[in-house]
Amino acid sequence: MRALTWHGKHDVRIETVDDPEILNPRDAIIKISSTAICGSDLHLYDGYIPTMQAGDILGHEFMGEVVEVGAGSTLRKGQRVVVPFTIACGNCYHCGKQQYSACDNGNPTDNQDIAQTLYGHPMSGLFGYSHMTGGYAGGQAEFVRVPFSDVGPIVVPDGVEDDRVLFLSDILPTGWQAAEYAQIEPGDTVAVWGCGPVGLFSVQSAFLMGAERVIAIDHFPHRLELAKRFGAETINFEESQTYEALMEMTGGIGPDACIDAVGLEAHGFFVDNIIDQIKASTFLGTDRTHSIRQAIIACRKGGRVSMPAVYGGFVDKFPLGAFMEKGLTLRTGQTHVQRYLPALLNAIMEGKIDTTFLISHRLPLEQAPEGYRMFHDKQDEVTKVVLKPGLDRSAA
């Protein structure tokens, strides 16, 4: 089959690789109909995530048709399914608490040592996202093996276009969980750092959960315009001082809740961010954490901070004093996708949530390397790239 493989920083290639096979009775093989490039994939593209190996197949946002099942799978051939990016067994202690991204069995034991050392506990398995998270082949391919297929995938009703439901795989439930973790109450003012896909779904989710005002912060004009579609007020951090603007907009109180949807590759010419970039370039640090620092400083006393954004390592200059003295609450983590799928699918079917606005480009799988370059270099123009195996170049 054809698949997108990783070979180093800014080096991804379409290659012919072996077809996936059933390895466990609970496995299923999915023929991919749509797969997307995620902002988190850019962390791999930029070489920030350790334990990648040459030839690894990328991609964790995908859906398609069931073409083969193991004896223990509950899926049937011919069904269309969306697959969560988190790999969960459904039976362990954490899955019993619906903490699917903390599953103890989704990550093979021979891949757990690095995460155990870095984080104190091994991470769950993730599709196409390094050997620290299981070394699973991803879905930017023609076919993919799905472990624990009786737990993860959700069956899509007949006649529903891929574009409407593809993002159930990751970014829609991630934005929803981010808003849920912000503990939004009616009348709240919520500030969202980053108007990428997760940030935009966080904006939409915050309003659905009862926020009175949502303030979206970014520097890409097109992404800020997308946030305005849902009723958000906006701050362009290249034109305004974010903290000062937030204080003015909230009467000096600060937002009730802050959501960091930026993560370890924060943009902007800020003193702390420049220092972080220098440290990263000289291997003295990993993450650029300006946005979470700013969210903590700006959040009102007694407020809540939600952090769906990806961070990978150790950080300094963390405003722990402000966090403690202001009595803030922080919630974070990889998304428990399986927990949210039924309700979010219903919301899509009822027209309460729109996902199609986000797609800016559709490309054949064979043009995936070009899609990565576009998404990386033109983030104001490129909001989401969907790859279609078998799509003719002239139809893209």
C-alpha positions in Angstrom: 0.0 0.0 0.0 1.0 3.7 -0.2 1.6 5.6 3.0 3.3 8.7 4.3 6.5 8.0 6.2 8.7 10.0 8.4 12.5 10.3 7.7 13.6 13.2 9.8 13.0 16.9 10.4 11.0 18.3 7.5 11.4 15.0 5.6 8.2 13.0 5.0 7.7 10.8 1.9 5.0 8.8 0.2 6.3 5.2 -0.1 5.1 1.7 -0.8 5.0 -0.3 2.4 3.6 -3.6 3.6 -0.2 -3.9 4.0 -1.3 -4.2 7.6 -2.5 -7.5 8.9 -4.7 -8.8 11.7 -2.4 -9.5 14.7 -5.0 -9.8 17.5 -8.6 -11.1 17.6 -9.8 -7.6 18.6 -8.1 -5.9 15.5 -9.8 -4.5 12.4 -8.3 -3.3 9.2 -9.7 0.0 7.9 -9.5 1.2 4.3 -8.9 4.9 4.7 -11.4 7.3 3.0 -10.2 10.5 4.7 -7.3 11.4 6.8 -6.1 14.8 8.1 -2.9 16.6 9.0 -3.1 17.7 12.6 -1.2 20.6 14.2 0.4 17.9 16.5 1.8 16.3 13.4 3.8 19.4 12.8 5.6 18.7 16.1 6.8 15.5 14.5 7.6 17.3 11.2 9.7 19.8 13.2 11.5 17.1 15.0 10.3 18.0 18.5 9.0 14.5 19.5 11.5 11.9 20.5 11.6 8.2 19.6 10.5 8.6 16.0 12.2 6.2 13.6 12.8 6.4 9.8 9.9 4.8 8.0 7.3 5.4 10.7 3.8 5.9 9.1 2.2 9.2 10.3 -1.3 10.2 10.9 -3.8 10.0 13.8 -6.9 11.7 12.4 -8.7 9.2 10.0 -11.8 7.3 9.1 -12.8 4.7 6.5 -14.4 1.4 5.7 -14.0 -1.8 7.6 -12.5 -4.4 5.3 -11.3 -7.1 7.7 -12.0 -8.0 11.3 -10.6 -10.3 13.9 -12.8 -12.8 15.8 -13.1 -10.5 18.8 -14.0 -7.3 16.9 -17.6 -5.9 17.2 -17.3 -4.2 13.8 -18.6 -5.6 10.5 -17.1 -5.5 7.1 -18.5 -2.6 5.1 -19.2 -0.3 8.0 -17.9 3.3 7.9 -16.1 4.3 11.1 -14.2 7.2 12.7 -11.3 6.0 14.7 -10.1 7.8 17.9 -6.5 8.8 17.9 -6.1 7.3 21.4 -5.7 3.5 21.6 -7.6 2.1 24.6 -8.4 -1.4 25.8 -11.7 -0.6 27.5 -10.9 -3.0 30.5 -8.1 -1.5 32.6 -8.4 0.7 35.7 -8.3 3.9 33.7 -10.7 2.8 31.0 -13.1 1.9 33.7 -13.1 5.6 34.7 -13.5 6.6 31.1 -9.9 8.0 31.2 -9.1 6.4 27.9 -6.0 8.3 27.1 -4.5 6.9 30.3 -5.1 3.3 29.2 -2.6 0.9 30.7 -2.8 -1.6 27.9 -2.8 0.5 24.7 1.0 1.0 24.8 3.1 -2.2 24.4 5.4 -2.7 27.4 8.6 -2.6 25.3 7.8 1.1 24.4 7.1 2.3 27.9 10.5 3.0 29.4 11.1 6.5 28.0 7.7 7.8 29.0 8.1 6.1 32.4 11.3 8.0 32.9 10.0 11.4 31.6 6.5 11.4 33.2 6.5 8.8 36.0 4.1 6.6 34.1 3.9 5.3 30.6 1.6 7.0 28.1 -1.3 5.4 26.3 -0.9 4.2 22.7 -1.5 6.7 19.9 -1.6 6.2 16.2 1.3 7.4 14.2 3.0 9.3 17.0 6.4 7.9 17.9 7.5 4.7 19.7 7.1 6.4 23.1 3.4 6.0 22.4 3.4 2.5 21.1 5.1 2.7 17.6 1.7 2.1 15.9 1.4 2.8 12.2 -0.7 5.8 11.5 -3.6 6.5 9.2 -2.0 8.7 6.5 -2.1 5.6 4.4 -4.4 3.5 2.3 -5.1 1.0 5.1 -4.5 0.9 8.8 -4.7 -1.8 11.6 -6.9 -0.7 14.5 -6.2 -2.5 17.8 -9.1 -2.8 20.3 -11.6 -2.2 17.5 -14.4 -3.2 19.8 -13.7 -0.2 22.0 -12.6 2.8 19.9 -14.2 3.3 16.5 -17.7 4.8 16.2 -19.9 3.7 13.3 -21.0 6.6 11.0 -24.7 6.6 9.8 -25.2 6.0 6.1 -25.2 9.1 3.9 -23.1 11.3 6.2 -20.2 12.9 4.4 -16.7 12.3 5.7 -16.1 16.0 6.1 -18.9 16.3 8.7 -17.5 13.6 11.0 -13.8 13.2 10.3 -12.7 15.5 13.1 -14.4 13.3 15.7 -11.1 11.4 15.6 -9.3 14.1 17.5 -9.7 17.8 17.3 -13.4 18.2 17.9 -13.4 16.1 21.1 -10.1 17.8 22.1 -11.7 21.2 21.8 -14.8 20.0 23.6 -12.8 18.5 26.5 -10.8 21.7 26.7 -14.0 23.7 27.2 -15.3 21.1 29.7 -12.0 21.2 31.7 -12.5 25.0 31.9 -15.6 24.4 33.9 -17.6 27.0 32.1 -20.5 28.6 33.9 -23.3 30.7 32.3 -22.1 34.2 31.9 -18.4 33.4 31.9 -15.8 35.2 29.9 -13.4 32.7 28.3 -10.1 33.5 26.7 -8.7 31.1 24.1 -5.0 31.2 23.1 -4.6 30.0 19.5 -7.1 29.8 16.7 -5.8 26.7 15.1 -8.3 23.7 14.8 -8.4 22.9 18.5 -8.7 26.5 19.5 -11.5 27.1 17.0 -13.4 24.1 18.3 -12.8 25.3 21.9 -14.4 28.6 20.9 -17.4 26.8 19.5 -17.7 24.5 22.4 -17.3 27.3 25.0 -20.4 29.0 23.6 -22.3 25.8 23.5 -21.5 25.3 27.2 -22.9 28.7 28.1 -20.0 31.2 27.9 -21.3 34.7 27.5 -18.1 36.0 25.9 -15.2 34.2 24.3 -12.0 36.2 23.5 -9.8 34.5 20.8 -6.1 35.3 20.7 -3.8 34.7 17.7 -1.9 36.7 15.0 -3.2 35.1 11.8 -6.0 37.3 10.5 -7.9 34.6 8.7 -8.0 32.4 11.8 -9.2 35.3 13.9 -11.9 35.8 11.3 -13.0 32.2 11.7 -13.3 32.7 15.4 -15.5 35.7 14.8 -17.9 33.5 12.9 -18.9 31.9 16.2 -19.3 35.3 18.0 -15.8 35.5 19.5 -14.1 38.8 20.2 -10.5 38.8 19.1 -7.0 40.0 20.0 -4.2 40.1 17.5 -1.1 39.8 19.7 1.0 41.5 17.0 -1.2 44.6 17.2 -2.1 44.7 20.9 -0.6 43.7 24.2 -2.6 40.6 25.2 -2.5 41.0 29.0 -3.4 44.7 28.8 -6.2 44.1 26.3 -7.7 41.3 28.4 -7.7 43.5 31.5 -9.4 46.3 29.6 -12.0 44.0 28.1 -12.8 42.4 31.5 -12.8 45.6 33.6 -9.5 44.6 35.2 -10.8 41.3 36.6 -9.4 38.9 33.9 -11.1 36.0 32.1 -13.0 33.5 34.3 -11.4 30.7 32.3 -8.3 30.5 30.0 -7.7 27.8 27.4 -4.2 27.3 26.0 -4.6 25.7 22.6 -1.1 26.7 21.4 1.5 24.4 23.0 5.2 23.9 22.7 5.8 25.9 19.5 4.4 29.2 20.6 4.9 32.1 18.1 5.7 35.7 18.9 8.7 38.0 19.7 8.3 38.0 23.4 11.4 38.0 25.7 10.5 34.6 27.3 9.6 33.1 24.0 12.9 34.2 22.4 14.8 32.7 25.3 12.8 29.4 24.9 13.6 29.3 21.1 17.3 29.8 21.8 17.3 27.0 24.4 15.4 24.7 22.0 17.8 25.4 19.1 20.8 24.7 21.4 19.3 21.6 22.9 19.0 23.2 26.3 15.3 23.0 26.3 12.3 21.6 24.4 9.2 23.6 24.8 8.2 27.2 24.1 5.7 27.9 26.8 4.8 31.6 26.4 1.1 31.0 26.0 0.5 28.9 29.2 2.6 31.5 31.2 0.4 34.3 29.8 -2.8 32.4 30.4 -1.9 31.9 34.1 -0.9 35.6 34.5 -4.1 36.9 32.8 -6.6 34.5 34.4 -8.7 36.1 37.2 -8.2 35.1 40.8 -9.9 31.9 41.5 -10.2 31.1 37.8 -9.7 28.0 35.8 -7.0 27.2 33.2 -7.5 24.4 30.7 -4.5 23.2 28.6 -5.3 20.9 25.6 -2.1 22.1 24.0 0.8 19.6 23.6 3.9 20.0 25.7 6.7 17.5 25.8 9.4 18.1 28.4 10.6 20.3 31.2 10.0 24.0 31.4 11.4 26.9 33.3 10.1 30.4 34.1 6.8 28.8 35.1 4.7 31.3 37.1 4.1 28.9 40.0 3.8 31.8 42.4 1.0 33.4 40.5 -0.7 30.0 40.0 -0.7 29.4 43.8 -1.4 33.0 45.0 -4.3 33.4 42.7 -5.9 30.1 43.6 -6.1 28.8 40.0 -7.2 25.4 38.8 -5.4 23.7 35.9 -6.7 20.7 34.0 -4.9 19.1 31.0 -4.1 15.9 29.3 -4.6 13.9 26.1 -8.2 13.6 25.1 -10.4 10.8 26.3 -11.9 10.7 22.8 -14.1 7.6 23.3 -15.9 9.3 26.2 -17.3 12.1 23.9 -18.0 10.4 20.6 -21.7 9.4 21.0 -22.8 12.9 22.2 -20.7 14.8 19.7 -21.9 12.6 16.8 -25.4 13.4 17.9 -24.6 17.1 18.1 -23.3 17.0 14.5 -26.3 15.2 13.2 -28.6 17.7 14.9 -26.8 20.6 13.4 -25.5 22.0 16.7 -21.8 21.6 15.7 -20.3 22.5 12.3 -16.9 21.0 11.4 -16.7 21.6 7.7 -15.8 25.3 8.0 -12.3 24.3 9.0 -11.2 22.5 5.8 -9.2 24.7 3.6 -7.5 22.1 1.3 -8.3 18.6 0.1 -5.4 16.7 -1.5 -4.6 13.2 -2.8 -2.6 11.1 -0.4 0.2 11.2 -2.9 0.5 15.0 -2.3 0.8 14.6 1.5 4.4 16.0 1.7 3.2 19.1 -0.1 0.3 19.3 2.4 2.7 19.2 5.3 4.8 22.0 3.8 1.7 24.1 3.2 0.3 23.6 6.6 3.7 24.4 8.2 4.6 27.5 6.1 1.2 29.1 5.4 -0.8 28.8 8.6 -2.9 31.9 7.9 -4.1 30.4 4.6 -4.1 26.7 5.5 -6.4 25.8 8.4 -6.9 22.1 7.7 -5.6 19.7 5.1 -7.6 16.6 4.4 -5.9 13.8 2.4 -7.9 11.4 0.3 -6.3 8.1 -0.8 -7.2 7.4 -4.4 -8.3 11.0 -5.1 -7.2 12.0 -8.6 -4.8 15.0 -8.6 -7.0 16.9 -11.0 -10.0 16.6 -8.6 -8.2 18.0 -5.6 
